[in-house]
Amino acid sequence: IEDHPFLHFEVCYHQAIDFAIEHKLKVVEAGAQGEHKLARGYRPVTMHSAHYISHPGLRNAVADYLRRERREVERMGEYLEEHTPFRKDLGE
């Protein structure tokens, strides 16, 4: 086994950015989550998913959690958008 510092970031982020530049792509999506994306050269975006939970008790508990989490995700998204280092005049 060899140690390759920052290999994860090279493979998962930097090569995608290089590819996008080379092929004149306007957007590169780096997946879910957000706070750490700015440091990697990505603008965080809100992701949506849909799941069905058949157990009523678990479904209600998850729904309650998601109602609270949604507010926090929206707040964090607004904060990150306000503080993004990227130009805002380029459009999407």
C-alpha positions, 0 to 999 in steps of 0.5 A: 500500500502506498501513501498518495497525499490528496489523491481523493481530492485529485480524483474526485474533484480536480480532474472533474474541474479540469475536464469541465474546463477542457470541454467548456462545461458550465457546471460540474456537480460534486454531489450532496452536502455543502459546507466543504464544497467551497474549499474544493472549488465547487458551489454548493447546491440543494439536492432533492431526494424521495423515499418511502418509509412503510413503518408509520412510526418511523415515517412520522419520526423521519418526517418530523426530523426532516421538517426541522432539518429543512429549515437549517439546510435552507439557512445554510444554503442562503449563508453559503450563497451570500459568501461564495467567492464565485462571480455572480454575473456569470449565470447558471 
